[in-house]
């Protein structure tokens, strides 16, 4: 049987909202897009016409927020002013779902990149405590994204053990990034399907798919700057087969094509969801 999971307030196939096509979406909202995602840091303090456009959209369509700079695993104290600003943004726009990366991006200042947290018991406790603090301020249960990474300093456990331990200790949800599993599987030599099968499907809030760059046969770079490739689509299908259909969003952060091209990939998510809503889920027995 399919596992139940926490879908929050959104459903269907989503699209990361970028300013490059903000006007086009506001003027003619695509019917196939079930929800949109924005990074609150990109909008906090923004005024004028763009802020008005966003307000119109959040009043008419479901939205989620995906943070960029919380640095949930960082060594420095949490930026509580930022957390409070995020809460005001979420409350102001009526957005229930907030997610962040299971990584860090600051030390003595902002590092402008997502860096891997050491896979240790101490790091599990550190991150979980910070998640609980953020959830208390936001008055929301948050979700953490499994991230891509290229080195594992201080590693004392596997990636899957670390991710599961953080989710359990913090009692938070999972933003399931399918592309990151595929990329990490190539880069670190593990089977993506085995990693996927070991995740707690009941904690999935929603999912991400994206494209990446093939630097070498054994090196993929998580760019969000290309179309989603067939093996990632196949892995998303396995996730639906095992966990049931969950809301899934297309990310595209640069080399952004015309909106019509992005919508073809959103439609591909919708078609895949339709297939697995009809098909009987197999669950993980024997997987």
C-alpha positions in Angstrom: 0.0 0.0 0.0 1.0 3.6 -0.5 2.2 5.4 2.5 0.3 8.5 3.7 2.3 11.7 3.7 1.9 15.2 4.8 1.0 17.2 1.6 0.4 20.4 3.5 -1.8 22.8 1.6 -0.8 22.1 -2.0 -1.5 19.5 -4.6 -0.6 18.5 -8.1 2.3 19.8 -10.1 4.1 23.0 -9.2 6.5 25.5 -10.6 9.2 27.6 -9.0 8.1 31.2 -9.6 10.9 33.3 -11.1 10.8 37.1 -11.8 11.7 36.4 -15.4 8.1 35.1 -16.0 6.3 36.8 -13.1 4.3 39.1 -15.4 3.4 36.3 -17.8 2.0 34.1 -14.9 0.2 37.0 -13.4 -1.5 38.0 -16.6 -2.4 34.5 -17.8 -2.0 31.9 -15.0 -1.3 28.5 -16.5 -4.1 26.1 -15.6 -1.8 23.1 -15.3 0.2 24.6 -12.5 -1.2 23.5 -9.2 1.0 25.6 -6.9 4.0 27.9 -7.0 7.1 28.2 -4.9 9.1 31.3 -3.9 12.2 32.0 -1.8 11.1 34.5 0.9 14.5 36.1 1.0 14.0 37.2 -2.6 10.8 39.0 -1.7 11.1 40.3 1.8 11.3 44.1 1.6 10.4 44.2 -2.1 7.8 46.8 -2.9 6.1 48.4 -5.9 4.7 46.7 -9.0 6.5 43.3 -8.4 5.2 43.1 -4.8 1.7 43.9 -6.0 2.0 41.2 -8.7 3.1 38.6 -6.1 0.3 39.6 -3.8 -2.3 39.1 -6.5 -0.9 35.6 -7.2 -0.7 34.5 -3.6 -4.3 35.6 -3.1 -5.5 33.5 -6.0 -3.2 30.4 -6.0 -1.6 28.0 -3.5 2.0 28.8 -2.7 4.9 27.3 -0.7 8.1 28.9 0.5 11.6 27.4 0.1 14.3 29.2 2.1 17.8 29.9 0.9 19.8 31.3 3.8 18.5 29.9 7.1 21.7 27.9 7.5 20.0 25.3 9.6 23.2 23.3 10.1 25.6 26.2 10.5 28.0 26.8 13.5 26.8 30.4 14.1 23.6 31.2 16.1 20.4 31.2 14.1 19.5 34.5 12.5 16.3 35.0 14.5 15.6 38.3 12.9 15.4 36.5 9.6 13.2 33.8 11.0 10.8 36.4 12.3 10.8 38.2 8.9 10.0 34.9 7.2 7.1 34.4 9.6 5.7 37.8 8.8 6.0 37.0 5.1 4.3 33.7 5.5 1.5 35.1 7.6 1.0 38.1 5.3 0.6 35.9 2.2 -1.3 33.1 3.9 1.4 30.5 3.1 1.4 27.4 5.4 4.4 25.4 4.0 8.0 26.5 4.6 11.0 24.4 3.7 14.8 24.7 3.9 17.9 22.9 2.9 19.6 20.3 5.2 22.9 22.1 4.9 24.5 25.4 6.0 25.5 28.6 4.2 27.1 30.8 6.8 29.9 31.0 9.4 31.4 34.3 10.1 29.3 35.8 7.4 27.3 34.4 4.4 29.2 31.9 2.3 26.8 32.1 -0.7 26.7 28.3 -1.2 25.1 25.3 0.4 27.7 23.3 2.3 27.4 19.7 3.7 26.8 19.2 7.3 29.1 16.6 8.9 27.3 13.3 9.1 27.7 12.8 12.9 25.5 12.3 15.9 26.5 15.7 17.3 25.4 17.3 14.1 22.0 15.5 14.3 21.4 17.0 17.7 22.6 20.4 16.6 20.4 20.6 13.6 17.3 19.1 15.4 17.6 21.7 18.2 17.7 24.5 15.6 14.7 23.1 13.7 12.6 23.0 16.8 13.6 26.6 17.6 12.5 27.7 14.0 9.3 25.7 14.2 8.4 27.4 17.5 8.9 30.9 16.1 7.2 30.2 12.8 4.3 28.3 14.5 4.6 25.8 11.6 6.0 22.4 11.1 8.8 22.8 8.5 10.3 20.4 6.0 14.0 19.9 5.2 15.4 19.1 1.7 17.9 16.3 1.1 20.7 18.2 -0.6 23.4 17.5 -3.2 27.0 17.6 -1.9 30.4 16.9 -3.2 32.4 16.0 -0.1 31.6 14.5 3.3 34.0 16.0 5.9 34.0 14.4 9.3 31.6 11.6 8.2 30.7 9.1 10.9 27.5 7.7 9.3 25.9 7.3 5.9 24.0 10.1 4.2 20.7 8.2 4.5 21.3 7.5 8.2 22.0 11.1 8.8 18.9 12.4 6.9 16.6 10.0 8.7 18.1 10.7 12.1 17.6 14.5 11.7 14.0 14.0 10.6 13.3 11.8 13.5 15.1 13.8 16.2 13.6 17.1 15.0 10.2 15.6 14.2 10.0 17.6 11.0 9.0 16.7 7.5 10.9 16.0 4.3 11.1 18.0 1.1 12.1 15.1 -1.2 14.5 16.3 -4.0 14.6 13.5 -6.6 17.3 15.0 -8.7 19.6 15.4 -5.6 19.3 11.6 -4.9 20.2 10.8 -8.5 23.2 13.3 -8.5 24.5 12.1 -5.2 24.1 8.5 -6.3 26.4 9.1 -9.2 28.9 11.3 -7.3 29.2 9.1 -4.2 28.6 5.6 -5.7 25.3 4.5 -4.2 22.1 3.2 -5.7 19.5 6.0 -5.9 16.6 3.6 -5.7 17.9 2.0 -2.5 18.4 5.5 -1.0 14.9 6.5 -2.0 13.4 3.3 -0.5 15.0 4.0 2.9 13.4 7.4 3.3 10.4 7.9 5.6 7.7 8.4 3.0 5.1 9.4 5.6 7.2 12.6 6.2 7.1 13.8 2.6 5.6 17.3 2.4 6.2 17.7 -1.4 8.9 17.0 -3.9 11.4 18.7 -6.3 12.6 17.7 -9.7 15.3 19.6 -11.6 18.0 19.3 -14.2 21.8 19.1 -13.7 25.1 19.2 -15.6 27.2 16.2 -16.5 30.7 17.3 -15.8 32.1 13.7 -16.2 30.8 10.1 -16.2 31.2 10.0 -12.4 30.4 13.7 -11.6 27.1 15.5 -11.8 26.7 19.1 -10.8 23.3 20.2 -9.4 22.7 23.3 -11.5 18.9 23.6 -11.9 19.9 24.9 -15.3 18.8 22.2 -17.7 15.8 20.0 -18.5 15.0 17.0 -16.2 16.6 13.8 -17.6 14.9 10.5 -18.1 16.5 8.6 -15.2 15.3 11.4 -12.8 11.8 11.1 -14.2 12.0 7.3 -13.7 13.1 7.8 -10.1 10.2 10.1 -9.5 7.9 7.4 -10.8 9.4 4.9 -8.3 8.8 7.4 -5.5 5.1 7.6 -6.5 4.9 3.9 -6.8 6.3 3.3 -3.3 5.0 6.3 -1.4 1.9 7.4 -3.3 1.5 10.5 -5.4 2.7 13.7 -3.6 2.8 17.3 -4.8 5.9 17.8 -7.0 7.5 21.0 -8.2 9.8 21.8 -11.1 12.9 23.9 -10.2 14.7 26.0 -12.8 17.1 28.7 -11.5 19.1 29.7 -14.5 19.3 29.2 -18.3 15.6 29.8 -17.9 13.8 29.0 -21.1 10.5 30.5 -22.3 7.6 29.7 -19.9 6.0 27.4 -22.5 9.0 25.1 -22.3 8.9 24.9 -18.5 5.2 24.2 -18.7 5.9 21.1 -20.8 7.9 19.7 -17.9 5.2 20.6 -15.4 2.7 18.8 -17.7 5.1 15.8 -17.6 4.8 15.8 -13.8 1.0 15.9 -14.1 1.0 13.0 -16.5 3.3 10.9 -14.3 1.1 11.7 -11.3 -2.0 10.6 -13.2 -0.4 7.3 -14.1 0.4 6.4 -10.5 -2.9 7.6 -9.2 -4.5 5.0 -11.4 -1.9 2.2 -10.9 -2.1 0.3 -7.6 0.9 1.3 -5.4 3.2 -1.6 -4.6 4.6 -0.3 -1.4 8.2 -1.1 -0.4 7.7 -4.8 0.3 10.4 -6.6 -1.6 11.8 -3.4 -3.1 
